[in-house]
Amino acid sequence: MQDFEITLPAILQPSLLIANTPALNRRTGLLEHVVTVTNLGARSIGGFVITADTQNTAKVYNSSEEMGNGLWIIRHDTPVPAGGSVDVTLEYHSPTRLVGEDLALTVEHALPLNKAPLGEDGGPMVDRVISLADGAMVLEFATTPGVCYTVQYSPDGQTWYDSLVRLRAGGTRVQWIDRGSPKTPTPPGDAASRFYRVIEKN
């Protein structure tokens, strides 16, 4: 038996390009903007994490985690190939409909979380689905105020994956828009098919 030494290319931190300034989406009342994360390395990365510092001027509505003191975590938990890019739509809720000029975004590569591919059954019925002109999908469903929900998506209606963005209902109905990352790995139009369901997760 012979030993071999293999040297892998270094993993570089991905780059982050802010494609536009936050603009109001009149359908949701949220400010949105798109950022593009590019893997600059010569090998694939397992995913990435964007950290948003809003200086307490806004809430990142589609964050994966709130850290406190105006810091929010947005995860993309799907591998990005060498040289590949992912567009991430960030959604902000601000009472003044403004995001402070001091908004700071940073990105770093991350290993994917362990996912349980099979989801739980039970949850509200998605009773309205709208396809938007830009290819996004809008799901609408009844909710109980204060209850947490997770939208699950599937390529085949058999194997289900949790969206990394959980939602706590503020009213009796919710609209959830899938434009791809960070809610799902890719925009709905890039998938051959995509199924959805909603479960309660407290």
C-alpha positions, 0 to 999 in steps of 0.5 A: 500500500502506498500513501498519497498526499493531496493538496486541495486549493484553499477555500477563499471567503466568498464575495458579496455584491449589492446589486441595488438599493432597498426598494419598497415592494407594495405587495408585502410592504417590505423593503427588498434588495438583491445581493449576489454572493460569488464563490471566488475559490477553485473548489466548491463551498458548502454554503454561506452565511450573510450577517446584516447589521441594521443598526436597529433601524430595521428587521431582516424579515427573511433572516434565519436567525436574530442575534440581537443588537440589530444583527441578523443571520441569513443562511444559504445551506446549499453548495456553491460551485467554484466560480458560482454565484447566488442571488439573495433577496433580502427583505427588511421591515422598517416602521419608517420604510427606510433602512439606515445608511449604516447598514452593513453586510458581510459574508463568509463560507459555512458548512451546511446544516444537517437537514432532515429530508423528511418533514412532519405532517400537519399544518395549515392548508396553502389556499392560494398560490400566485405566480408573479411576473418575475418567476416568484411564487406567492403562497397564502395561508391562514395562521394563528397569531404568535404561532411559528410556521415553517414552509417546506418545499419538495422537488417531487412531492415525496422528499421535503426540505425545510426553508431556513427562514421561519416565520412567526404569524402576526395576523390570521393570514400570511403571504410567503414569497419564494424568490430563491435564496435565502428561503429556498436554494434556487428561484422557483423558475430554475426548478423542474417542479416545486411543491410546497406545504406548511407546518407548525414549528414552535 
